[in-house]
Amino acid sequence: MAKERNHAFDILCGICIIRMVTLHIMAFCGKDKVDWWLEVMQWSYFFMSFFFFKAGYFNKGTGTNDKEYLTDRCKRLLIPYLSAGLIGLAIYFAFYPHLTARYKGWVEPLQIEHIWENAGFYGNGPVWFLFSFFCVYILVHYIEKIKYLHWIVISFPLISYLLWTWGNPLWMSTNNVFMATFFFYLGRLWHILMQRYSKKQIRYLSLVLTVIFIAVNFIHPGKYVMSYNEFSGCSLTAVTNATCALCGLSGLLLTAPPVRIPILCFIGEHSMVYFISHYPMLYFYKFMHLSYGRSIYNRWDDVLILIPAVFCICSWFVPYIEQIPWLSGRWKSSTQPRLPLDVRNQPGTDAQNNQG
């Protein structure tokens, strides 16, 4: 009899995607700085780290053949990264002639440095995430080649913090790779603990970790923004709270009876589609309105229109995009085993102009 699927990670993926898409809609409409939304961000900042945590949790090894491994990761991550980025770029600049003529110049700042400093594309900024994910897998692959070298990951939050204090000097948004790798190994460690101890013990530990996260976030809050590799508040509690929240919430769900929440799980199971599709839609909507002389900035009515519209359109796209390997990363034939973390269920992410 087949083992019943535990939908814990599908639920968490779904929450992360809903948070990310809503954040970007709020930012496009100029509502991302309202007090209640800032509170939502403070209590959910760790969700972007969840995808790296999940990758580590399901990782069963990185293999030994460098060529096959690199080819597989390129096909599953870099090709969708470039494809989705170029589609966003095309939509973004399709409006350039008309909008520059109407407004006597481009409506957003353009910087040549963006090409090498930021892994996000104009028109689809969130794809930085796929490039960072690729870098994490490559870094983990070579760390695992040297026995005991994985212990160096303990220092990665400090390295990430130092890079932030130095102005994030690395190109292609890779300053966050060290923190992302830390969360990758945290997921792997959590999986080992889940196998070693009973469900009851893990449930109690998860409850304690969740309570610690809630208490510390009230008393001494901190926040880490993955897209910018940016720390705010107390940097130490930003890392420790994210650690407690990721382990605590996943542990509570993994030890609970398997329950499928249809909408959340559907979004979580197909999160790659929502991730690569939503941002070009937002630019299309914004630029179409600007073409007719109307701004969506500071408009709650556009927020209320965009949230259901984007999720409905992305849901409609699911069966079509998942059949396109250069967008979904789902290739029919591969010499490598399937990735420990199916990139269909990735996302998520923050845009080049918004925090995450």
C-alpha positions as CSV (number, residue, x, y, z in Angstrom):
1,M,0.0,0.0,0.0
2,A,1.4,3.4,-1.0
3,K,2.4,5.7,1.8
4,E,0.1,8.6,2.2
5,R,1.7,11.9,1.2
6,N,2.4,14.4,4.0
7,H,1.4,17.8,2.6
8,A,3.3,19.8,5.2
9,F,5.8,21.3,2.7
10,D,3.1,21.8,0.1
11,I,1.2,24.0,2.6
12,L,4.3,26.0,3.6
13,C,5.2,26.4,-0.1
14,G,1.7,27.7,-0.8
15,I,1.8,30.2,2.0
16,C,5.2,31.4,0.8
17,I,4.0,31.9,-2.7
18,I,0.8,33.7,-1.6
19,R,3.0,36.0,0.6
20,M,5.4,36.7,-2.2
21,V,2.8,37.5,-4.9
22,T,0.8,39.6,-2.5
23,L,4.0,41.5,-1.4
24,H,4.8,42.3,-5.1
25,I,1.2,43.5,-5.7
26,M,1.3,45.7,-2.6
27,A,4.6,47.2,-3.8
28,F,3.4,47.8,-7.3
29,C,0.4,49.6,-5.9
30,G,2.4,51.6,-3.3
31,K,0.9,49.9,-0.3
32,D,3.9,47.9,0.9
33,K,4.7,50.4,3.6
34,V,1.4,50.5,5.5
35,D,1.7,49.6,9.1
36,W,-0.3,46.4,9.2
37,W,1.5,45.1,6.1
38,L,4.9,45.8,7.7
39,E,3.8,43.7,10.6
40,V,2.8,40.8,8.3
41,M,6.3,41.0,6.8
42,Q,7.9,41.0,10.2
43,W,6.1,37.8,11.1
44,S,6.7,36.0,7.8
45,Y,10.2,37.2,6.7
46,F,11.6,33.7,7.1
47,F,9.4,32.2,4.4
48,M,11.8,33.1,1.6
49,S,14.4,31.0,3.4
50,F,12.0,28.0,3.5
51,F,12.7,26.9,-0.1
52,F,16.4,26.4,0.7
53,F,15.5,24.7,4.0
54,K,13.1,22.4,2.0
55,A,15.9,21.6,-0.5
56,G,18.2,20.5,2.2
57,Y,15.5,18.5,3.9
58,F,14.9,16.3,0.8
59,N,18.5,16.3,-0.4
60,K,20.0,12.8,-0.4
61,G,23.4,13.6,-1.8
62,T,24.9,15.6,-4.6
63,G,26.5,12.9,-6.7
64,T,30.1,12.6,-7.8
65,N,30.1,13.2,-11.6
66,D,30.7,16.9,-12.0
67,K,29.7,17.1,-15.7
68,E,26.3,15.3,-15.3
69,Y,25.6,17.2,-12.1
70,L,26.3,20.6,-13.5
71,T,24.4,19.8,-16.7
72,D,21.3,18.7,-14.7
73,R,21.3,21.8,-12.6
74,C,21.7,24.0,-15.6
75,K,18.8,22.4,-17.3
76,R,16.5,22.6,-14.2
77,L,17.5,26.0,-12.9
78,L,19.6,28.2,-15.3
79,I,17.6,27.6,-18.4
80,P,14.3,28.5,-16.7
81,Y,16.1,31.4,-15.1
82,L,17.2,32.8,-18.5
83,S,13.9,31.9,-20.3
84,A,11.6,33.5,-17.7
85,G,13.9,36.5,-17.4
86,L,14.0,37.2,-21.1
87,I,10.2,36.9,-21.3
88,G,9.9,39.5,-18.6
89,L,12.4,41.7,-20.3
90,A,10.5,41.5,-23.6
91,I,7.2,42.5,-21.9
92,Y,9.0,45.3,-20.0
93,F,10.6,46.9,-23.0
94,A,7.7,46.3,-25.4
95,F,6.1,49.4,-23.8
96,Y,9.3,51.5,-24.0
97,P,8.6,53.4,-27.3
98,H,5.0,54.3,-26.4
99,L,5.6,55.3,-22.7
100,T,8.8,57.2,-23.4
101,A,6.9,59.2,-26.1
102,R,4.0,59.9,-23.8
103,Y,6.0,60.8,-20.7
104,K,9.1,62.3,-22.4
105,G,11.3,59.6,-20.9
106,W,11.2,56.2,-19.3
107,V,8.9,55.8,-16.3
108,E,11.4,53.8,-14.2
109,P,15.1,54.3,-13.6
110,L,17.3,52.2,-15.8
111,Q,20.9,51.4,-14.7
112,I,23.6,49.7,-16.7
113,E,25.1,48.3,-13.5
114,H,21.9,46.3,-13.1
115,I,23.2,43.8,-15.7
116,W,26.1,42.5,-13.5
117,E,25.0,43.6,-10.0
118,N,21.5,42.1,-10.0
119,A,20.5,38.6,-11.0
120,G,17.0,39.8,-11.6
121,F,15.8,40.9,-15.0
122,Y,13.9,44.1,-15.7
123,G,10.4,42.8,-16.0
124,N,11.0,39.7,-14.0
125,G,13.1,40.6,-11.0
126,P,12.2,37.5,-8.8
127,V,14.1,35.2,-11.0
128,W,17.2,36.1,-9.0
129,F,16.1,33.2,-6.8
130,L,16.7,30.6,-9.5
131,F,20.2,31.9,-10.0
132,S,21.0,31.9,-6.3
133,F,19.5,28.4,-6.0
134,F,21.8,27.2,-8.7
135,C,24.8,28.7,-6.9
136,V,23.7,27.0,-3.6
137,Y,23.6,23.6,-5.3
138,I,27.0,24.0,-6.9
139,L,28.5,25.2,-3.6
140,V,27.0,22.3,-1.7
141,H,28.2,19.9,-4.4
142,Y,31.8,20.9,-3.9
143,I,31.6,21.3,-0.1
144,E,30.5,17.6,0.1
145,K,33.6,16.5,-1.8
146,I,35.8,17.2,1.2
147,K,35.1,15.3,4.4
148,Y,33.9,17.5,7.3
149,L,34.1,20.6,5.2
150,H,30.3,21.0,5.8
151,W,31.0,22.3,9.3
152,I,32.2,25.5,7.7
153,V,28.5,26.3,7.0
154,I,28.2,27.3,10.7
155,S,30.1,30.5,9.8
156,F,28.0,31.4,6.7
157,P,25.5,33.6,8.6
158,L,28.5,35.7,9.8
159,I,29.9,35.8,6.3
160,S,26.5,36.9,5.0
161,Y,26.3,39.6,7.7
162,L,29.8,40.9,6.9
163,L,29.0,41.1,3.2
164,W,25.9,43.2,4.1
165,T,28.0,45.6,6.2
166,W,30.4,45.9,3.3
167,G,27.6,46.9,0.9
168,N,27.0,43.5,-0.6
169,P,29.9,43.7,-3.1
170,L,29.4,40.3,-4.9
171,W,27.8,40.5,-8.4
172,M,24.6,38.8,-9.6
173,S,22.8,39.0,-6.2
174,T,25.0,36.2,-4.8
175,N,25.6,37.8,-1.5
176,N,22.7,35.8,-0.2
177,V,24.1,32.4,-1.2
178,F,25.9,32.0,2.1
179,M,22.8,32.4,4.1
180,A,20.8,30.3,1.7
181,T,23.4,27.5,2.0
182,F,23.1,27.7,5.8
183,F,19.4,27.1,5.6
184,F,20.0,24.3,3.1
185,Y,22.1,22.5,5.7
186,L,19.7,23.4,8.4
187,G,17.0,21.5,6.5
188,R,19.3,18.5,6.1
189,L,20.0,18.5,9.9
190,W,16.3,18.8,10.7
191,H,15.6,15.7,8.5
192,I,18.2,13.7,10.4
193,L,16.6,14.7,13.7
194,M,13.2,13.8,12.3
195,Q,14.4,10.3,11.5
196,R,16.3,9.8,14.8
197,Y,13.6,10.8,17.3
198,S,10.0,9.9,17.7
199,K,7.1,11.9,16.4
200,K,6.1,12.9,19.9
201,Q,9.6,14.1,20.7
202,I,9.8,16.1,17.5
203,R,6.4,17.6,18.1
204,Y,7.4,18.8,21.6
205,L,10.7,20.2,20.3
206,S,8.9,21.9,17.4
207,L,6.3,23.5,19.8
208,V,9.2,24.8,21.9
209,L,11.0,26.3,18.9
210,T,7.8,27.9,17.7
211,V,7.1,29.5,21.1
212,I,10.7,30.8,21.2
213,F,10.2,32.4,17.7
214,I,7.0,34.1,18.8
215,A,8.4,35.3,22.1
216,V,11.7,36.7,20.7
217,N,9.9,38.3,17.7
218,F,7.8,40.2,20.2
219,I,10.6,41.1,22.6
220,H,13.7,41.7,20.3
221,P,12.7,41.5,16.7
222,G,15.0,41.2,13.8
223,K,14.5,40.6,10.1
224,Y,16.5,39.2,7.2
225,V,15.5,40.0,3.6
226,M,16.9,37.3,1.3
227,S,16.7,39.2,-2.0
228,Y,18.9,42.0,-0.7
229,N,20.9,40.0,1.8
230,E,19.7,42.7,4.2
231,F,19.6,42.6,8.0
232,S,17.4,44.9,10.1
233,G,16.7,45.1,13.8
234,C,18.8,42.6,15.7
235,S,20.8,40.5,13.2
236,L,21.4,37.7,15.6
237,T,17.7,37.2,16.4
238,A,16.9,37.5,12.7
239,V,18.9,34.3,12.1
240,T,17.9,32.5,15.3
241,N,14.2,33.3,14.9
242,A,14.3,32.1,11.3
243,T,15.9,28.9,12.4
244,C,13.3,28.4,15.1
245,A,10.4,29.2,12.8
246,L,11.5,27.0,10.0
247,C,12.2,24.0,12.2
248,G,9.2,24.6,14.5
249,L,6.5,25.1,11.9
250,S,7.7,22.3,9.6
251,G,8.0,20.0,12.5
252,L,4.5,20.7,13.8
253,L,3.1,20.1,10.3
254,L,5.2,17.0,9.6
255,T,4.2,15.3,12.8
256,A,0.5,16.2,12.4
257,P,-2.0,13.8,10.6
258,P,-1.6,14.3,6.8
259,V,-4.1,16.8,5.7
260,R,-4.4,18.4,2.2
261,I,-5.7,22.0,2.1
262,P,-6.7,22.1,-1.6
263,I,-5.9,25.7,-2.6
264,L,-2.7,26.0,-0.5
265,C,-1.4,22.6,-1.6
266,F,-2.2,23.2,-5.3
267,I,-0.3,26.5,-5.2
268,G,2.6,24.8,-3.3
269,E,2.7,21.8,-5.7
270,H,2.9,24.1,-8.7
271,S,4.7,27.0,-7.2
272,M,7.2,27.3,-10.0
273,V,4.5,28.5,-12.4
274,Y,3.3,31.2,-10.0
275,F,6.9,32.2,-9.3
276,I,8.0,32.8,-12.9
277,S,4.6,34.1,-14.2
278,H,3.3,36.7,-11.8
279,Y,5.8,39.5,-12.1
280,P,5.6,40.0,-15.9
281,M,1.8,40.1,-15.4
282,L,2.1,42.9,-12.9
283,Y,4.3,44.9,-15.3
284,F,1.9,44.3,-18.1
285,Y,-1.0,45.6,-16.0
286,K,1.0,48.6,-14.7
287,F,2.3,49.7,-18.1
288,M,-1.1,49.2,-19.9
289,H,-2.7,51.6,-17.4
290,L,0.2,54.1,-17.8
291,S,-0.3,53.9,-21.6
292,Y,-3.8,55.3,-21.0
293,G,-2.6,57.9,-18.5
294,R,-3.6,56.1,-15.3
295,S,-1.3,55.1,-12.5
296,I,-2.0,52.2,-10.2
297,Y,0.2,53.7,-7.5
298,N,-1.6,54.2,-4.1
299,R,-4.7,52.5,-5.4
300,W,-6.4,49.9,-3.2
301,D,-8.9,49.0,-5.9
302,D,-6.0,47.7,-8.1
303,V,-4.8,45.6,-5.2
304,L,-8.2,44.0,-4.9
305,I,-8.3,43.4,-8.6
306,L,-4.8,42.1,-9.0
307,I,-4.7,39.5,-6.2
308,P,-7.5,37.3,-7.4
309,A,-6.7,38.0,-11.1
310,V,-3.0,37.0,-10.9
311,F,-3.7,33.8,-8.9
312,C,-6.5,32.8,-11.3
313,I,-4.4,33.4,-14.4
314,C,-1.3,31.6,-12.9
315,S,-3.5,28.6,-11.9
316,W,-4.8,28.5,-15.5
317,F,-1.2,28.6,-16.8
318,V,-0.2,25.5,-14.7
319,P,-0.8,22.7,-17.2
320,Y,0.6,24.7,-20.1
321,I,3.8,26.0,-18.5
322,E,4.6,22.6,-16.9
323,Q,4.7,21.1,-20.3
324,I,7.5,23.6,-21.4
325,P,10.8,22.2,-20.0
326,W,12.8,25.4,-20.6
327,L,10.3,27.3,-18.4
328,S,9.3,24.7,-15.8
329,G,12.7,22.8,-15.6
330,R,10.8,19.5,-16.1
331,W,12.8,17.7,-18.7
332,K,11.4,14.3,-19.8
333,S,14.8,12.5,-20.0
334,S,17.8,13.0,-17.8
335,T,20.8,11.0,-16.9
336,Q,20.7,12.3,-13.4
337,P,18.1,11.3,-10.8
338,R,15.4,13.8,-10.1
339,L,16.5,16.8,-8.0
340,P,15.9,16.3,-4.3
341,L,13.9,19.5,-4.4
342,D,11.6,19.5,-7.4
343,V,12.1,22.9,-9.0
344,R,8.5,22.9,-10.0
345,N,7.8,23.7,-6.3
346,Q,10.3,26.5,-6.0
347,P,9.7,29.9,-5.8
348,G,9.5,32.2,-4.9
349,T,10.9,35.3,-4.6
350,D,11.4,38.9,-4.2
351,A,11.7,41.5,-6.9
352,Q,14.6,43.7,-7.8
353,N,12.7,46.7,-6.5
354,N,10.9,45.1,-3.5
355,Q,11.8,43.5,-0.2
356,G,10.9,39.9,0.5
